[in-house]
Amino acid sequence: MEKEENKSRNIGIKITPPKETCNDKNCPLHGKLPVRGQIINGVVSSKKMQSSILVKKEYMNYVPKYERYEKRTSSYAAHCPPCLKLKVGDRVRIAECRPLSKTISFVAIEKL
């Protein structure tokens, strides 16, 4: 009976749930927020917002003129549930959800 011990919801994605629980209604594991769409791995670059984080993702872009790759970054604003205890520099997995505010349409689901 894993569900009774852990008390986390099945969100349809294979992740290791956190040991702690929270009362956040926008937590996909302990609240009622459904996740869908993209799943992105990145690094937490800022935690200055209240219960939100900025996640940077690096990727390589091919430039045909020079026949080389360049490094680019994208940043995503994501909701941070209190049960994950994230800090700046942590590798994290975020998943798309419904818009929670003007800029936030992702939620952190796992600390890698």
C-alpha positions in Angstrom: 0.0 0.0 0.0 2.3 2.7 -1.2 -0.4 5.3 -1.6 -1.4 5.3 2.0 2.2 5.7 3.3 3.3 8.3 0.8 0.0 10.1 0.4 0.9 11.5 -3.0 -1.3 11.6 -6.1 -0.4 9.6 -9.3 0.1 12.3 -11.9 0.8 9.9 -14.8 4.5 10.6 -14.9 7.2 8.3 -13.5 8.9 10.5 -10.7 10.2 9.9 -7.2 7.7 11.7 -4.9 9.2 13.9 -2.1 9.2 12.6 1.4 7.3 15.6 2.8 3.7 16.6 2.2 2.2 20.0 1.8 -1.2 21.8 1.8 -0.6 23.7 -1.4 -3.7 23.5 -3.7 -1.4 24.0 -6.7 0.9 21.1 -5.9 0.5 18.3 -8.5 1.3 15.6 -6.0 -0.6 16.8 -2.9 -3.2 19.2 -4.4 -5.5 19.1 -7.3 -3.5 20.7 -10.1 -3.4 18.4 -13.3 -0.3 18.4 -15.5 -0.3 17.9 -19.3 1.9 18.8 -22.3 5.6 19.4 -22.1 8.1 18.1 -19.5 11.3 20.0 -19.3 14.6 19.4 -17.4 16.5 22.5 -16.3 18.4 24.3 -13.5 16.8 26.7 -10.9 18.3 30.1 -11.6 16.2 32.3 -9.3 14.0 31.8 -6.3 13.1 35.5 -5.6 9.4 35.2 -6.3 7.0 34.0 -3.7 6.4 30.2 -4.2 7.8 30.4 -7.8 11.1 29.8 -9.5 12.9 30.6 -12.7 14.2 27.5 -14.6 16.9 27.8 -17.3 17.2 25.2 -20.0 20.3 25.1 -22.3 20.1 23.8 -25.8 22.2 23.8 -29.0 21.1 25.6 -32.1 22.6 24.9 -35.5 23.7 27.9 -37.7 23.8 26.7 -41.3 25.9 29.7 -42.5 28.9 28.7 -40.3 28.1 25.0 -40.1 28.4 25.1 -36.3 26.3 25.0 -33.2 25.7 27.8 -30.7 24.5 27.4 -27.1 21.2 29.1 -26.3 19.1 29.3 -23.1 15.4 29.5 -22.4 13.9 30.5 -19.1 10.6 29.3 -17.7 8.7 30.6 -14.7 7.3 27.7 -12.7 5.3 27.3 -9.5 7.4 25.7 -6.7 5.4 23.6 -4.2 6.8 23.8 -0.6 7.2 20.0 -0.4 10.1 20.0 -2.9 12.4 22.4 -0.9 14.3 23.7 -4.0 17.3 26.0 -4.0 19.2 28.0 -6.7 21.4 25.6 -8.7 19.2 22.5 -8.2 18.4 20.4 -11.3 14.7 20.1 -11.6 11.9 18.7 -13.8 9.0 20.9 -14.6 5.7 20.0 -16.3 3.2 22.1 -18.2 -0.1 22.9 -16.4 -3.0 25.4 -16.8 -2.0 29.1 -16.4 -1.5 29.9 -12.7 -0.7 33.6 -13.4 0.3 35.9 -16.3 3.7 34.2 -16.7 3.5 30.9 -14.9 2.2 27.9 -16.9 4.6 25.3 -15.4 4.9 23.5 -12.1 8.0 21.8 -10.6 7.3 18.1 -10.2 10.6 16.5 -9.2 14.1 17.4 -7.9 16.7 15.5 -9.9 
